[in-house]
Amino acid sequence: MSQMSFSDFEYAGKRKQTRRERFLAETH
């Protein structure tokens, strides 16, 4: 994973909770 991805993840997570939850589920 790139650092940019992490920042984008946090930014996108705030805008879209569903995407954040799905991403976390895939990561964990």
The first five atom37 places (N, CA, C, CB, O) and aatype in JSON, in Angstrom:
{
  "aatype": [12, 15, 5, 12, 15, 13, 15, 3, 13, 6, 18, 0, 7, 11, 1, 11, 5, 16, 1, 1, 6, 1, 13, 10, 0, 6, 16, 8],
  "atom_mask": [
    [1, 1, 1, 1, 1],
    [1, 1, 1, 1, 1],
    [1, 1, 1, 1, 1],
    [1, 1, 1, 1, 1],
    [1, 1, 1, 1, 1],
    [1, 1, 1, 1, 1],
    [1, 1, 1, 1, 1],
    [1, 1, 1, 1, 1],
    [1, 1, 1, 1, 1],
    [1, 1, 1, 1, 1],
    [1, 1, 1, 1, 1],
    [1, 1, 1, 1, 1],
    [1, 1, 1, 0, 1],
    [1, 1, 1, 1, 1],
    [1, 1, 1, 1, 1],
    [1, 1, 1, 1, 1],
    [1, 1, 1, 1, 1],
    [1, 1, 1, 1, 1],
    [1, 1, 1, 1, 1],
    [1, 1, 1, 1, 1],
    [1, 1, 1, 1, 1],
    [1, 1, 1, 1, 1],
    [1, 1, 1, 1, 1],
    [1, 1, 1, 1, 1],
    [1, 1, 1, 1, 1],
    [1, 1, 1, 1, 1],
    [1, 1, 1, 1, 1],
    [1, 1, 1, 1, 1]
  ],
  "atom_positions": [
    [[0.84, -1.21, 0.0], [0.0, 0.0, 0.0], [0.87, 1.26, 0.0], [-0.95, 0.01, 1.22], [1.93, 1.29, 0.63]],
    [[0.43, 2.26, -0.69], [1.21, 3.51, -0.75], [0.69, 4.49, 0.29], [1.14, 4.14, -2.17], [-0.44, 4.38, 0.77]],
    [[1.55, 5.44, 0.64], [1.12, 6.45, 1.63], [-0.06, 7.24, 1.09], [2.3, 7.41, 1.99], [-0.97, 7.59, 1.84]],
    [[-0.05, 7.51, -0.21], [-1.13, 8.26, -0.82], [-2.45, 7.49, -0.64], [-0.84, 8.53, -2.33], [-3.5, 8.09, -0.4]],
    [[-2.38, 6.18, -0.76], [-3.58, 5.36, -0.61], [-4.16, 5.54, 0.79], [-3.27, 3.86, -0.88], [-5.38, 5.64, 0.96]],
    [[-3.28, 5.58, 1.79], [-3.75, 5.73, 3.17], [-4.49, 7.07, 3.32], [-2.56, 5.65, 4.17], [-5.58, 7.12, 3.89]],
    [[-3.89, 8.14, 2.82], [-4.52, 9.46, 2.92], [-5.84, 9.44, 2.18], [-3.59, 10.58, 2.36], [-6.86, 9.92, 2.68]],
    [[-5.82, 8.89, 0.98], [-7.04, 8.83, 0.18], [-8.1, 8.0, 0.91], [-6.75, 8.22, -1.22], [-9.28, 8.33, 0.89]],
    [[-7.64, 6.94, 1.56], [-8.57, 6.09, 2.3], [-9.26, 6.88, 3.41], [-7.84, 4.86, 2.9], [-10.48, 6.81, 3.56]],
    [[-8.48, 7.62, 4.16], [-9.07, 8.41, 5.25], [-10.02, 9.47, 4.69], [-7.95, 9.09, 6.1], [-11.11, 9.66, 5.22]],
    [[-9.6, 10.14, 3.63], [-10.44, 11.19, 3.03], [-11.73, 10.59, 2.49], [-9.67, 11.91, 1.9], [-12.83, 11.1, 2.73]],
    [[-11.58, 9.49, 1.75], [-12.77, 8.85, 1.17], [-13.65, 8.29, 2.29], [-12.36, 7.72, 0.18], [-14.87, 8.32, 2.21]],
    [[-13.0, 7.77, 3.34], [-13.77, 7.2, 4.45], [-14.68, 8.23, 5.07], [0.0, 0.0, 0.0], [-15.82, 7.92, 5.43]],
    [[-14.22, 9.45, 5.19], [-15.05, 10.5, 5.8], [-16.23, 10.81, 4.89], [-14.22, 11.78, 6.07], [-17.34, 11.08, 5.36]],
    [[-15.99, 10.78, 3.58], [-17.07, 11.1, 2.65], [-18.01, 9.91, 2.48], [-16.51, 11.52, 1.28], [-19.23, 10.06, 2.43]],
    [[-17.42, 8.72, 2.4], [-18.26, 7.52, 2.23], [-17.92, 6.51, 3.32], [-18.05, 6.88, 0.81], [-16.86, 5.88, 3.28]],
    [[-18.81, 6.35, 4.27], [-18.55, 5.39, 5.35], [-18.61, 3.96, 4.82], [-19.58, 5.57, 6.49], [-17.83, 3.11, 5.24]],
    [[-19.52, 3.72, 3.91], [-19.67, 2.36, 3.38], [-18.37, 1.89, 2.76], [-20.81, 2.3, 2.34], [-17.93, 0.76, 2.98]],
    [[-17.75, 2.75, 1.98], [-16.51, 2.36, 1.32], [-15.42, 2.11, 2.37], [-16.05, 3.46, 0.31], [-14.62, 1.19, 2.23]],
    [[-15.41, 2.93, 3.41], [-14.4, 2.77, 4.45], [-14.59, 1.42, 5.15], [-14.48, 3.94, 5.49], [-13.62, 0.69, 5.38]],
    [[-15.82, 1.1, 5.48], [-16.08, -0.17, 6.17], [-15.69, -1.34, 5.28], [-17.57, -0.29, 6.58], [-15.11, -2.32, 5.74]],
    [[-16.01, -1.24, 4.01], [-15.69, -2.34, 3.09], [-14.17, -2.47, 2.98], [-16.32, -2.09, 1.68], [-13.64, -3.58, 2.96]],
    [[-13.49, -1.35, 2.92], [-12.02, -1.38, 2.81], [-11.43, -2.03, 4.05], [-11.45, 0.06, 2.61], [-10.53, -2.87, 3.96]],
    [[-11.93, -1.63, 5.21], [-11.42, -2.2, 6.47], [-11.67, -3.7, 6.5], [-12.08, -1.52, 7.7], [-10.81, -4.47, 6.92]],
    [[-12.84, -4.11, 6.04], [-13.17, -5.54, 6.05], [-12.18, -6.29, 5.16], [-14.63, -5.77, 5.56], [-11.74, -7.39, 5.51]],
    [[-11.84, -5.71, 4.01], [-10.89, -6.39, 3.11], [-9.49, -6.39, 3.71], [-10.87, -5.7, 1.73], [-8.76, -7.38, 3.59]],
    [[-9.12, -5.3, 4.35], [-7.76, -5.23, 4.92], [-7.62, -6.21, 6.07], [-7.45, -3.79, 5.4], [-6.64, -6.94, 6.15]],
    [[-8.61, -6.22, 6.96], [-8.52, -7.11, 8.13], [-9.03, -8.49, 7.75], [-9.33, -6.55, 9.34], [-9.04, -9.4, 8.59]]
  ]
}
